[in-house]
Amino acid sequence: MQKRELGKSGLHVSALGLGCMGLSYGYGPATDIQEATALIRRAFERGVTFFDTAEAYGPYKNEVLLGEALAPFRDEVVIATKFGFTFDANGGQSGMNSRPEQIRAVARR
C-alpha cells in the first residue's frame, strides 16, 4: 500500500482510507457489529491505516465501533473524526458548537 504524508506534520497514512460512516449511519440499518469489526480489521490487514468517522454518526456509535475494532493495533493507525455538533435528548443533531470548551469535552470522551 502506498503512503501519503498529511500536510507537513510527518504523519504518514495509507493512500487509501476507509470512511466508516455507512457502517452505523446514513445508508439504512447499521451493519452488524461483528461484520463491521471484521471489515475494519480486514482493511487494516490489507494496509489501510487511515480511518474516518464523526461523532454525528450514531451519534457516537461509529466512533465507538471504530475504536473497539482498531484497539489491537491503535498505535499503527490514524483516526480522523469530525466534531462540533450538538445533539438533542433523542440523539438528533440540533446545532453546531466548536467552542474551545466543547472541543475539550469531546476530545475527553
C-alpha positions, 0 to 999 in steps of 0.5 A: 500500500502506498503512503501519503504524508498529511500536510507537513506534520510527518504523519504518514497514512495509507493512500487509501482510507476507509470512511466508516460512516455507512457502517452505523449511519446514513445508508439504512440499518447499521451493519452488524457489529461483528461484520463491521469489526471484521471489515475494519480489521480486514482493511487494516490487514490489507494496509489501510491505516487511515480511518474516518468517522464523526461523532454525528454518526450514531451519534457516537456509535461509529466512533465507538465501533471504530475504536473497539475494532482498531484497539489491537493495533491503535498505535499503527493507525490514524483516526480522523473524526469530525466534531462540533455538533450538538445533539438533542435528548433523542440523539438528533443533531440540533446545532453546531458548537466548536467552542474551545470548551466543547472541543475539550469535552469531546476530545475527553470522551 
